[in-house]
């Protein structure tokens, strides 16, 4: 993608973060729409307008701001956003499900799943071959390690295999590094183990492809807990 900016920008809209370090460039005269607990008080206070409310998905905040007057196709987009942001409803709470009932309208959940997932695995035979070589590590929790060709493959493994294989943590050997995915109840512990890796965003670690180093960091943290 290529960013094309006009010579004079009137206002920046910052969505899904209130951390200036997450932005690709410096901004001035901006609004913030976020749902995370933030520690960047000064940056937030300088905003022209803020709408920050702690919730599992920012799309709930946008819906509230709309005063609930939205066409059906936009509401379906909101349903897709909510389902994907709650890991296919695995981390959804009561409030999320109440809003989903407003968003989905005449559609069914299968419509959302088809839109997000259908044809995402490009080479089925190659994917199944890699999936068959998944490694299992049994410690305090069960951890799976799998090699994936792209992000879509990894997400498919998380969706298909974590619960049937009783995995609490899934590590992906990715072309760009290591992806760590875990059950929500373990997020705080597992992510604390990843703090030693500098070039990371949430569970994505970009500066290393050594999955053993990441695995050992997680095991050490879990053993201490």
N, C-alpha and C positions, 0 to 999 in steps of 0.2 A: 504494500500500500504506500501511497505517496501523500504526504501532508501538503496541502496548498492553503496558505493563509492570505487573506486580503492585507493590503498595506496598513490599514487601520482596523483594529479589532475593538468592538464596542464592549463586549462582555464575554468572559469565559464561564462555561458551565462545567463544574467538576462533579462527577457522578461516581458514587460507590467508594469514595475515599476522602479523608480530610487530612491526609499526610502529604505535605508538599514534596517529600522525597520520592513519592510514587509517581509524580508527574514527569513527563518527558522534557519539560522546559519550564522556565519561570513564568508565572502568570500575574497579571494585575487586573483589578476590577473584576472580581469573580463571585460566583454563587457556588454554594456547596450543598449537594444532596447526598446524604450518607446514612448508613445504618450501623456503623461500627462505633465501638467505644474509642474515643480519640484522646490522645495526649498532646495534641498540637494546638493548644489553646490560643496562642498568639496568631497563628495562621487563620484559625476559625474566626477570631474576633475581628480580623481585618476584612472579612468577606462582606460584600454588598448585601447578600442575603444568605441565610442558612436554613436548611430544613434537615435536622439530624435527630433521628429517633432510633433508639436501639431496638433492632428487630432481626429476625433471621434472614430477611430478604428486603432489599431496597425497593423492590417493585411494590410492596405494600405501602410504603411512604408516597410513592408517585401516584398510586391509586387514590389515596386520601387527598392529595393535593388537587386531583382532577375534579373534585366534588362529585365524583361518581357518574359523570356524563361522558360516556365513551362508547363508540360503536363496537359492534360484536367482534370485528376483525382485530381491533386493538386489544380488546379484552382477551382474545385468544392468545395474542402475543404475550400478554401479562401472564397467562396460564403457563405458557412455555417457559418464560423466564423464572417463574416461581418453582416449577418442577425441576428445572436444571440447577437452580441455585440451592435447592434443598436436597441435592443428590438423589434425584428421582423419588422425592418425598420421604427418604429414609431419615432425614433429620428434621422433618416437618413437625411443627407443634400444632396445638389446637387452633391458634389464630391463623396459621398458614392454611389449614384445611378449610376454615371458614371463608377466607378470601378466595381460595381456589374455587369454591362453589359459586362465587360471584363471577369469576373470570371465565369459567369453562363453558357456560351457556349450554348450547345444544350439542356441543362436542362431547366426546368421551375421552378418557385418559389415553386410550390406544392411539387416538389422533395425535396427541402430544408426543408419545413415544416414537411413533412412525416418523414424525417430522424431525425429531432430534437424532434418531439412531439409524434409520433405514439406509442401507448401502454405505455405511460408514467404514466397514471393513472392505478394503479394495481387493486384497488378495486372500481369499478365504482359506485356501490350502496352506499357504505360508503361515497365516495367523494361527490355524489349528495346530500346525507343527510346533510353533513356538509355545503355544499354550500347553501342549502336552509335556513340555520340558520344565514346567513350573517347579521351582524348588520350595520346599516347606521346611521351616525352622520352628521347632517347638521349644518355647521357653516359658516365661510367665504367661505369655500369650502366643498364639500361633501366627507366624509371619510367612507370607508368600513372596517369592521373588520371581519375576517374569520379564523376559525381554520383549519389547514392543517396537514396532517399526515407526509408529506415530502416536499422537495423543489419543486419537479416536480408538485405536486398539487397546490402549491402557484403560480407558474409561469403559470399554466393553468388558474387559476382564473384571474390573471392579463391580460392574453391574451383574455379570453372570456368575462369577466364581466365588466371591468373598463369603457369602452366607452358606452355599452348599459345601464349601471346603472348611467352614468354621474359621476363616481368617479374620484376625482383628486388625492386622496391618498388611498392606500390600506395597512392595517396592518394585518400581519399574525401571529396567535398564533402557533408557531412552537415547535417541541419537544426540540429544542436547544435554544429557546428564542423568540425574536420578530423580524419579518422582515418588514421593511418599504419600500414601493415602491410608487413612485409618478410620475406625469407628469414632463417632463423635465423642464418646465418653473418654477416649484416649488422646484426644487432640492436644490438650494442654501438656500432658507428659511427653508425648512424641515430639511435638513442636519445640519443646524446651531442649530436647536432645539435638535439635538441628541448629541451635543458635551459634554453634561454632563454625558453621558454614556461612560465609559472608554473602556470596552471590546466590541468593535464594529469594523466592517469593512464595510465602505460605509453605506448601510441601514440595515445591519445585526447587531442586538444587542444581545450579547451572555450571558451577566451576569444577565439578568432579564427575567422573563416570565410574568411580570405584565404589560399587554398591556395597562391598564388604565393609568399607570405612563407615558408611552410613548405617549399615546394619549393626555394627559394633557399638556405635554411639547410642542407638536406640536401646539395644540390649543392656548396656551399662546403666542407662537412665531408669529403665524398667526394673532392673535388679535392685537399685537403690530405693525404689518407691515401696 
